[in-house]
Amino acid sequence: MKNYNQILKSLAVVCLGIFFVQCSDDDDDDDDDTLQKTTIPLFTESNLSLIHNDSEKSWHITEVINKYYDPTYDLEITLDCVTDDIYTFSAMEESVHIDYGEVLCFEDIDDGIFTADHEFFESNLLMMDASKGDTIYLHFARGYINEDQTAQGVTFMYYALAELSEDRMVFYRGESLYLGEYDEALIFERVE
């Protein structure tokens, strides 16, 4: 009879243990689903072919993310001024060709003394080993100059590639570690 009581106690302890472990596993699975994040990957030179299609490919910016936006800073780039621009990436050169749309980024700069008469743009797509690691970067510079060429302003930045598919790419800057958690980013979609 002693063995029978010992077996029942052992069986009860095992069942309770399984019950508690099972409840604990369910809770962990729910937390993993809501908290699971994907780290921003590094891209190799072979990924450039998705950007320029081994010839050339045109894109336009569909979203500008800037959590540090300052409306008093004349050189801020907003979606309004880049959404109708066309960016053409080529397999033959690092520089990116831009066709400006109707709305320029700095056309409203006129304080009575200085007017931003001409807007200029420079961009390069390159492999670079920098703060984010050896990956694809977009050098993005845009600025203005007055008619007399006596005053100018320019903003330039390097953005690392974070996401890439046939129809969409995201370049970001800042301390982001995970996809979708960008402080500053340029989101491009392929032009049909």
Beta strands, then each sheet from edge to edge (+ up, - down):
strand 1: 56-66
strand 2: 86-90
strand 3: 97-99
strand 4: 118-130
strand 5: 133-145
strand 6: 152-164
strand 7: 168-173
strand 8: 184-190
sheet 1: 3+ 2- 1+ 8- 7+ 6- 5+ 4-
end
